[in-house]
């Protein structure tokens, strides 16, 4: 999925591990490079960035994702979500 330059959202409960996973995803692209946006940690204030038209790789805490779903906050329906 990364090579297809999709909008990718990774969910995890530990910020440090989540950030590391995102940078591992980027490093396994070698010899290619990721030219789009990278958001290692998305906070509630940054949820609007998930509506971007450009591709990205982002990380979000599982509890924040649950909060967003519970309150019907729209993040876009073209995002690939990995938990």
C-alpha positions as CSV (number, residue, x, y, z in Angstrom):
1,X,0.0,0.0,0.0
2,X,2.8,2.4,0.7
3,X,4.2,2.1,-2.8
4,X,0.7,3.0,-4.2
5,X,0.9,6.3,-2.2
6,X,-2.4,5.9,-0.4
7,X,-3.7,7.8,2.7
8,X,-2.5,5.5,5.5
9,X,-3.5,5.8,9.2
10,X,-1.9,3.5,11.7
11,X,-3.5,3.0,15.1
12,X,-1.7,1.9,18.3
13,X,-1.8,2.5,22.0
14,X,1.8,3.5,22.6
15,X,3.1,6.7,21.0
16,X,6.7,5.7,21.0
17,X,6.0,2.4,19.2
18,X,3.6,4.1,16.8
19,X,6.2,6.6,15.8
20,X,8.8,4.0,15.3
21,X,6.5,1.8,13.2
22,X,5.8,4.8,10.9
23,X,9.5,5.5,10.4
24,X,10.1,1.8,9.8
25,X,7.5,1.8,7.0
26,X,9.3,4.8,5.4
27,X,12.7,3.1,5.7
28,X,11.5,-0.2,4.0
29,X,10.8,1.8,0.9
30,X,14.5,2.0,0.1
31,X,15.7,2.6,-2.6
32,X,12.5,4.6,-3.1
33,X,11.5,7.6,-1.0
34,X,8.2,8.8,0.4
35,X,7.6,12.3,-1.1
36,X,4.3,13.0,0.7
37,X,3.3,14.1,4.2
38,X,4.3,12.2,7.4
39,X,2.4,12.7,10.6
40,X,3.9,10.4,13.3
41,X,1.3,11.4,15.9
42,X,-2.1,13.0,15.1
43,X,-3.7,14.8,18.0
44,X,-7.3,15.9,18.3
45,X,-6.3,19.3,17.1
46,X,-4.8,17.8,14.0
47,X,-7.7,15.6,13.0
48,X,-8.6,18.0,10.2
49,X,-5.3,17.2,8.4
50,X,-6.7,13.8,7.7
51,X,-9.1,15.4,5.2
52,X,-6.2,16.5,3.0
53,X,-6.3,15.6,-0.6
54,X,-2.7,14.6,-0.6
55,X,-1.4,11.2,0.5
56,X,0.1,10.8,3.9
57,X,1.2,8.3,6.5
58,X,-0.1,9.1,9.9
59,X,-0.3,7.6,13.4
60,X,-3.1,8.0,15.9
61,X,-3.7,6.7,19.4
62,X,-6.5,4.0,19.5
63,X,-8.4,5.9,22.1
64,X,-8.5,9.0,20.0
65,X,-9.8,7.1,17.1
66,X,-12.5,5.6,19.3
67,X,-13.4,9.2,20.4
68,X,-13.6,10.4,16.8
69,X,-15.9,7.5,15.9
70,X,-18.1,8.0,19.0
71,X,-18.6,11.7,18.2
72,X,-19.1,11.2,14.5
73,X,-16.2,13.4,13.5
74,X,-15.5,12.9,9.8
75,X,-12.0,12.1,8.7
76,X,-12.5,11.0,5.1
77,X,-13.6,7.7,3.7
78,X,-10.5,7.2,1.4
79,X,-8.1,6.4,4.3
80,X,-6.6,2.9,4.8
81,X,-6.6,2.2,8.5
82,X,-4.3,-0.4,10.1
83,X,-4.8,-1.4,13.7
